[in-house]
């Protein structure tokens, strides 16, 4: 898998190009169900896993590129983020 980006918008394009399931992540924070999230708040970039309205495995960064790389790493390691991981009956 090859990724090339320097910010959240570039990351969005790369995730789409590499066919990551849109429901598996949020690039604008929040608390979507069972999703990896990237957020900017309080002057820092936050990467976390959202489930049940909670933020788990929280890591913060001073810069956007580092946070984006962390999110990609988490998505690549999670086997449920790619289309082939979805059941055959799943309809997008």
Secondary structure, 3 states (H helix, E strand, C coil): CCCCCCCHHHHHHHHHHCCECHHHEECCCCCCCCEEEEEEECCEEEEEEEECCEEEEEEEECCHHHHHHHHHHHHHHCCCCEHHHCCCCCCC
